[in-house]
Amino acid sequence: MSFAPVYLDWNATTPLDDVVREAMLPWLGVGEQARFGNASSRHEYGRQARAAIDEARVRVASAVGAHATEVVFTSGGSEANNLFLKGAAGVFKPALLAISAIEHPCVREPARQLQRGGWALREIGVDAQGLVDEASWQAVLADRPRLVSVMMANNETGVVQDLARIAAQARTVGAWVHTDAVQAVGKLEVDFRTLGVHALSLSAHKIGGPLGAGALIVDKRVELTPLIAGGGQERGLRSGTENVAAIVGFGVACERARAAQAQEAQRLGALREELERGLLQCGASIFSAQAPRLPNTVFFAIGQIDGETLVAKLDRAGFACASGSACSSANPEPSHTLLAMGVERGLARAAVRISLGRDTTAEQVRAFLGALAGVTDNLRNLASVAA
């Protein structure tokens, strides 16, 4: 029985959930209930659009334990991260900005832009498992950062940080704290109040929602300078006519992800354990194996087999996986996350990420392990002949 093609790159993006699609269709002009309207208009068409957005806002907020008034819709996680960092920097005089050494590029790059604009930038180091290093964190705290951004769950290793503790300590020195929670929602329980952060970023397409929709959950007491000025939509923080269809889909996706989270975490965790047992039998090294991780994510390397080569061979065998972050896949450099963890460059170049999702089955995991064994044996034989 063939299981190809098998999708094992759910951290990069997810297929649109059927229920989400159905909710979006009327706002895409499909079916007898087809709708349209500018949510800023005062007539019935506009009021219907506004009501749909308001309902989605409640759903998104409920998924992360926030209030609907704290949800600012964006085009995705990257914009949400930029909105907080640049928006907060626009309120304060340049000071110290601290980010973890393993942040996604959409946090690292705006942080570097702020550094060029006069902000001091410090990276908080991580240990060999990818967890925030306590000594490095305390040294940063001693310098009283104004802004702190630490991702809740890493997109490559899946490592989950003790964010509530980090946020509580950062608040003692007066810092505003942000977390990129794009990978966490739907896989972990996420509660805005319990985490104690000032802002949190989300993305729809990581949880069965549409591409091009996301949100910044931001404490109403936090003032930000908008990235996009104009008509004053989204509390004046993100002007522009709202993408009603995408926002509606985002709301439904959040509701469904929250409802399924506990059961899916258990199911995916069991699949991950089976996958890791098979990987160890293939001689793989599993990164961050001793740290708390997302239940669906495995980052591994096999000997000196190049990760890009292995991913390409597996793709031809019918299995879609990744050699790192989808947003930096064009970069031939080894994973910056692994390098920050102190992993040797050669081993980091061998890294491959498997991320499981709602459609992944045990049969697919076993088929993948069989294909991996065949591909690695072939590559080793080729290397032996070449030598």
Secondary structure, DSSP 8 states (H G I E B T S, - for coil): ----SEE-BTTT-----HHHHHHHGGGGT-STT-----TT-SSHHHHHHHHHHHHHHHHHHHHTT--GGGEEEESSHHHHHHHHHHHHHTTS-S-EEEEETT--HHHHHHHHHHHHTT-EEEEE-B-TTSSB-HHHHHHHHHT--SEEE--SB-TTT-BB--HHHHHHHHHHTT-EEEEE-TTTBTTB---HHHHT-SEEEEEGGGTT--TT-EEEEE-TT-----SB-SS-TGGGTB-S---HHHHHHHHHHHHHHHHHHHHHHHHHHHHHHHHHHHHHHTTEEETTTTS-B-TTEEEEEETT--HHHHHHHHHHTTEE-BSS-GGGTT--S--HHHHHTT--HHHHHTEEEEE--TT--HHHHHHHHHHHHHHHHHHHHHHHHH-
